[in-house]
Amino acid sequence: MTLLVVDDVVVRYGAVEALKGISLSVEQGEVVTLLGSNGAGKTTTLRTISGLHAPARGTILLDGEPLTGKPPHEVAAMGVGHVPEGRRVFPRMSVNENLEMGAYRDRSHLKEDTDRVFQLFPRLAERREQQGGTLSGGEQQMLAIGRALMSRPRVLLLDEPSMGLAPLIVQTIFEIIKQVNDEGVTVLLVEQNAAQALRLADRGYVLETGTMAMDGAAKDLLVDDRVRQVYLGEG
Amino acid sequence: MTTAVSARLSSPLARRLGGCLFLALVTAVVTGPDGSNVHPLDGVKNSLLNTRVFGFLVFGLLLFAVTSLSGRTKPIGLTQVRTRLSQAVGQRGTRPTGYLLLLAIAVLVPLQLSPAAQGSLFLDVGIYALLALGLNVVVGYAGLLDLGYIAFYAIGAYTTAYFTSSVINGKVVYPLPVHSPLLLNPFFVFPIAVLIASVAGIILGGPTLRLRGDYLAIVTLGFGEIVQILARNSDPLTNGSRGAFGVPPLSLHIGGFSYTWGQDALPYYYLLLGIVVVVMIAFSRLERSRIGRALAAIREDEVAAEASGVQTLRYKLLAFAIGASTSGFAGVLYATRQFFNPETFSLQASILVLTIVIFGGMGNIFGAVLGAVVLQGLAYILRDPIPLIGFKVPDADRFVYFGAVIMIMMVFRPQGLVPSRRRKREITMSEQGMGSADSLGSGEVSA
């Protein structure tokens, strides 16, 4: 079953066309990764899905229902969890308060979901009362993911979760994404760290300056000559 | 020998002594005689050569002694008083006795004051406390810098003038050249003014709240100026700079019962005290509500708030409207007590309210009120000769002292008199190099 469909979406920043009619789809339960170099339009794609940008053309469907033109809070209410680029935890709120904000729309499962997040991220459980801004980069990323999970999303949009993190932490974050996915959350993952993303994902797309250059099964992309050359930095 | 002396001189204690004495000399010069166009430095020379300079040096030594006792770098005593105070004030509503004590002070102390002081307590302290409470929602909770806040106060005052009339010496007096066909008791103007002010807030906020902090400040600054200039120049509507005279005092007529708030300032003060207490309770509930959490999230990081499902624009508008209606409400209250003209609603008044909020402790309800009491109280005290030294601050210099107090405060206690829990964190974190403490609008631009 196809959960998320992006069809022929165009996004403009003034005169600049950031997305020139891209299409992608994410099946229920999949991990799909969106690769591409800086400025290719990966972040714009995610922000457009979650309603932070309005597309000039094209449609976005979640489980058959249109998301296009809906404001961010409605998109979030429909089950899209967005972990924005650069983590963006609330710096002066405690870990607990940050998670509470994630459950802002619906607090009925607050206790249960907080426990679930702490189970997933034992490091956060140790730092419940610590302020978001004083956590390490990896912990902040965990908190941002945990906060997004608090709203019980059907699809989780992750924007460069490995950015600026030590390799060992990146490993942990990817393991957690796998675990979250195993629990039934569909994931759309934007990454520059192509090798690791492709090893985790079921399928992948490659964006090049606003157009979709390639797509296919992750294991095929991983051995594709062009991908290896441009994104994996090999031979 | 010389190294020992220079080591002594560069010790923190010696530096503080030097600082205190320097401060004393500066104060002596600032308060001393004026220079002239011909000899601009005469003022400096004469005040330093005058014997009164010794008085100031003694004050400097005293200041040094007070700040150095027990070897602390921070002024002693203040810390204890502060913790006591914050215990009494209560962080999370756990100290009802503290509240009652403060209320008792607010009720009883004014009885001992002179009529002039009572009048100032209503007009300068009370009204500004109410204004600061409203602006605190906008600046402290939502992190929106509003520099045109006083415009809503003006709207409240002029609305009152439009809807009321009074009878003076048997003649009906209308405060403005135009008046409503239906004239009302000032009490009925409250809801109207609150409504108009909040609608004005929403009209202003609708297009501007999409802007980030600095831009919003400029737009609201312009709005405040526009309202004041409109009031000044629309003679046929507002009486221009002659202002509105003849708004009746507040009065109640229920059945056979009748009461008028007359010349005496105390009844006005007690009414306002009641209103301030109600507003404080309401806003502290607001802060802990779902709305309060949404506002805090917006203040910390708007993008993250949006991604968490907070309707950011709607809540920013709401904060704006709450602030505006509080300001409008205060405007009605002011108009029923005091003559006003466009100069009452100057930019300086907006900035004074903002200063009170920051001085008192941004985001803290008690801070807003205490800020008004301290700053406006200070302004009042400076009008008369200072007790003990008998020195009268020249009227023209009053704001120099006012400014000095604010500057000293911001250097030694940037989080304000009674900081909010969150504000305290911001300051400590920025001192450790994390994030910025100005915190009006989230720092980064979204990609």
Contacts between the chains, C-beta under 8 A, distances in Angstrom:
chain1	res1	chain2	res2	distance
A	43	B	447	5.9
A	50	B	307	6.6
A	52	B	303	7.5
A	52	B	306	6.8
A	52	B	307	7.9
A	52	B	446	7.9
A	71	B	311	7.1
A	72	B	306	4.6
A	72	B	307	6.7
A	72	B	309	7.5
A	73	B	306	7.1
A	73	B	309	4.6
A	73	B	310	6.4
A	73	B	311	4.7
A	76	B	307	6.8
A	76	B	308	7.0
A	76	B	309	3.8
A	77	B	309	6.1
A	82	B	307	4.4
A	83	B	307	7.7
A	84	B	303	5.7
A	84	B	304	6.6
A	84	B	307	5.6
A	85	B	447	6.2
A	86	B	444	7.6
A	86	B	447	7.9
A	88	B	301	5.3
A	88	B	303	5.8
A	88	B	304	4.2
A	88	B	307	7.7
A	89	B	301	7.7
A	89	B	304	7.0
A	90	B	296	7.8
A	90	B	297	6.1
A	90	B	300	4.1
A	90	B	301	5.7
A	90	B	304	6.2
A	90	B	305	8.0
A	91	B	300	6.2
A	91	B	301	7.3
A	91	B	429	7.1
A	91	B	434	7.1
A	91	B	435	5.2
A	92	B	300	5.9
A	92	B	422	5.3
A	92	B	425	4.7
A	92	B	426	5.7
A	92	B	429	6.9
A	92	B	435	7.6
A	93	B	296	7.2
A	93	B	297	7.8
A	93	B	300	6.4
A	93	B	422	7.9
A	100	B	293	7.3
A	101	B	293	6.8
A	101	B	297	5.2
A	101	B	304	7.8
A	101	B	305	7.4
A	101	B	308	5.0
A	101	B	310	7.8
A	102	B	308	5.7
A	104	B	290	7.7
A	104	B	293	7.1
A	104	B	294	7.0
A	104	B	297	7.5
A	104	B	308	5.1
A	104	B	309	5.3
A	104	B	310	5.9
A	105	B	309	4.5
A	131	B	425	6.1
A	131	B	429	7.2
A	133	B	429	5.7
A	133	B	434	5.2
A	133	B	435	5.7
A	134	B	429	7.1
A	134	B	434	6.9
A	144	B	304	7.9
A	147	B	304	7.9
A	147	B	308	6.8
A	148	B	307	7.4
A	151	B	308	7.2
A	151	B	309	6.4
